[in-house]
């Protein structure tokens, strides 16, 4: 239904991890994902590049680093000197694989800058190209130029897939969809049926490029499951058609260069082992090596002792297949081994069983050694494929670890599944955020949906975004849910709360955004309705974090209501604070009025009373100065500072490399104020530009607070105390000290090397950061281009150290302009 789809779209990993207190499995633990992100070019590869000063000549260059379709190159001959390094775009630059000039009769000529270093061009080229790796020709020329290699496996591409259930024969599959290297495959000849579709990662050892079967002596035959759907003549006709179209639908060979190599096994027919069925990986069972095909492949069958059994659980394995273990492995690891169906009694004993079957156990030497060095830990979160329905990728929690195997609990699957047993090298597990990055729907946890449906505060018409059906369902849920609403029509039921946007909106709230809010919220449970009202107000502020600070509960104050945690986001930071909300209807009007007074707006701006024509407070004629009789005069020149410290406001810096989706709200932010809304604000009041000035002032105040409160922060994590002192303007002494701090430079910073920049930083209080500048190779020119956002994003610094660092960079810039700019 529509309601649940809205909830599904709203799932956010950052908030989920915060709410559950869990951590994500490290990205480095998913080697197949790392491999899929490589762009085909690697540092150290060589290519032939047009020389800038003479476009008719070319020279050999080495790739230093890659960034999407950009390559950083260095002409061979410069050695470790990076001053002539240059970036070029694969799509537009004149780049070619090694040997291209010779084939096309073009001139290879040493660039001017290194002529002196290379007296003998022929000898030099022979030396540097010996054993060198050329950049892939197909990524430099033709249709594939500049493309991410994974994009080359496009829908319509053909591959060969080995049949892993009953024989080693292969058959052609068509790529239906490619999601970050995870391929949806359909057997050739079944164009209209998705019944036999499979999902496999492109590096799966049983998936090959077209032509593999013929090269390795395997026949091309459709699997038994689909063979009866067409006649033999039809299948042969399909095969003939595929061979004719082979070139246009083939996938480049180099894509499979990182595929795991299958080694030689030492299993024999009849050997016993313990195994997990890959089609139902929930239990460990006794199994038998049913057949050995060759030195690479053998068939394993899960044991079933029932005389009347009709099906067998058999599948093809190789030496590195996941889910095969030596006899007694489960006992040694304290795990339960499920006896075979038809086994007499529940207490399974391997010695008795081997004697009863007259079989031998596969020796330990047949199995690869298992590692525990993989980075996964219990309770970590990741994304995993549901083995019962491979279309689904679910949130997974590591519930147990044994050597290199994980037990995963899947959340949100359409049908509940037991914990899955998965190898740490499985290509069906992915890091947190993989689905979002690749545009695939992650199954959200059910709990989150249920809770959110409970907590619906009804938004009344005018600017309503949700459909009336959704709102009706929400009210119905709320009435049915006795735990949330106790007595929905009694003392806990909040009346409608109206937003009277023509009233005076005070220094914190943006009048334009207030005008865009819904006409009213409610009726419903008091806590839920008031929480929704406060959230809407926070988001209608010039600076949401400031309004949250005004609303938060003062720790010294008497606590009569219900504590609710509210959030605000502002300039890349997240804030949260505990706000007191009343629980009974008789206190709602007084709560709204007092909240208005806290926010220094008209006491009727929001509340249970609708203002029709004229506000009873006559707020439209009052100017800011006359309006202070509601709030009393402040000692501090800066308005809006409540007395006492605010120690329960938390601020969390966002990690710069994580993108977060904006949460959906019941309102829309617009940059320009709606011209339709009547603004009765007096000319002297701080609406519009005044609010923006306050934003900037508050931003600097926050950074000042960060620097001052470092000791407090050590004691109380992510908690800031805001005192009145921090708002005082700097004294004349402070200003003089600042001027006296002017920097005198001995040399022009434009000419500074990386070592000079590092030396300068070591002379300041930012000496610990010098290492970053050395690693990032920041010279004088780059230093002068650095700004606060760049420093925060690229160096992953917290705000305090970033501001300090930028202060020193600004001193260098100022000295540069004064001493060298002329």
Buried (B, 14 or more C-beta within 10 A) or exposed (E): EEBBEBBBEBBBBBBBBEEBEBEBBBBEBBBBBEBBEEBBBEEEBBBBBBBEEEEEBBBBBBBBEBEEBBBBBBBBBBEEEEEBBBEBEBEEBEBBBBEBBEEEEBEBBBBEBBEEEBEEBEEBBEEBBEEBEBBBBBBBEEEBEBBBBBEBBEEEBBBBBBBBBBBBBBBBBBBBEBBBBBBBBBBBBBEEEEEBBBBBBBBBBBBBBBEBBEEEEBEBBBBEEBEEBBEEEEBEEBBEEBEEEEEEBBBBEBBBEBBBEBEEBBBEEBBBBBBBBBEBBBBBBBBBBBBBEEEBBBBBBBBBBEEEEEEEBBBBBBBBBBBBBBBBBBBEEEBEBBBBEEBEEEEBEBEEBBEEBEBEBBEEEBBEEBEEEBEBEEEBBBBBBBBBBBBBBBBBBBEBBBBBBBBBBBBBBEEEBEBBBBBBBBBBBBBBBBBBEBEBBBBBBBEBBBEBBBBBBBBBEEBBEBEEEBBEBBBEBBBEBEEBBBEBEEEBBBBBBBBBBBBBBBBBBBBBBBBBBBBBBBBBBBBBBBBBBBBBBBBBBBBBBBBBBBBBBBEEEEEEBBEBEBBBBBEEBBBBBBBBBBBBBEBBBEBBBEBBBBBBBBBBBBBBBEBEEEBEBEBBEBEBEEBBEBEEEBEEEBBBBBEEBBBBBBBEBBEBEEEBEEEEEBBEEEEEBEEEBEBBBBEEBBBBEBBEEBBEEBBEBBBBBBEBBEEEBEEEEEBBBBEBEBBEEEEEEEEEEEEEEEBEBEEEBEEBEBEBBBEBBBEBEBEEBBEBBBEEEBBBEBBBEBEBEEBBBEBEBEBBBBBBBBBBBBBBBEBBEEBEEE
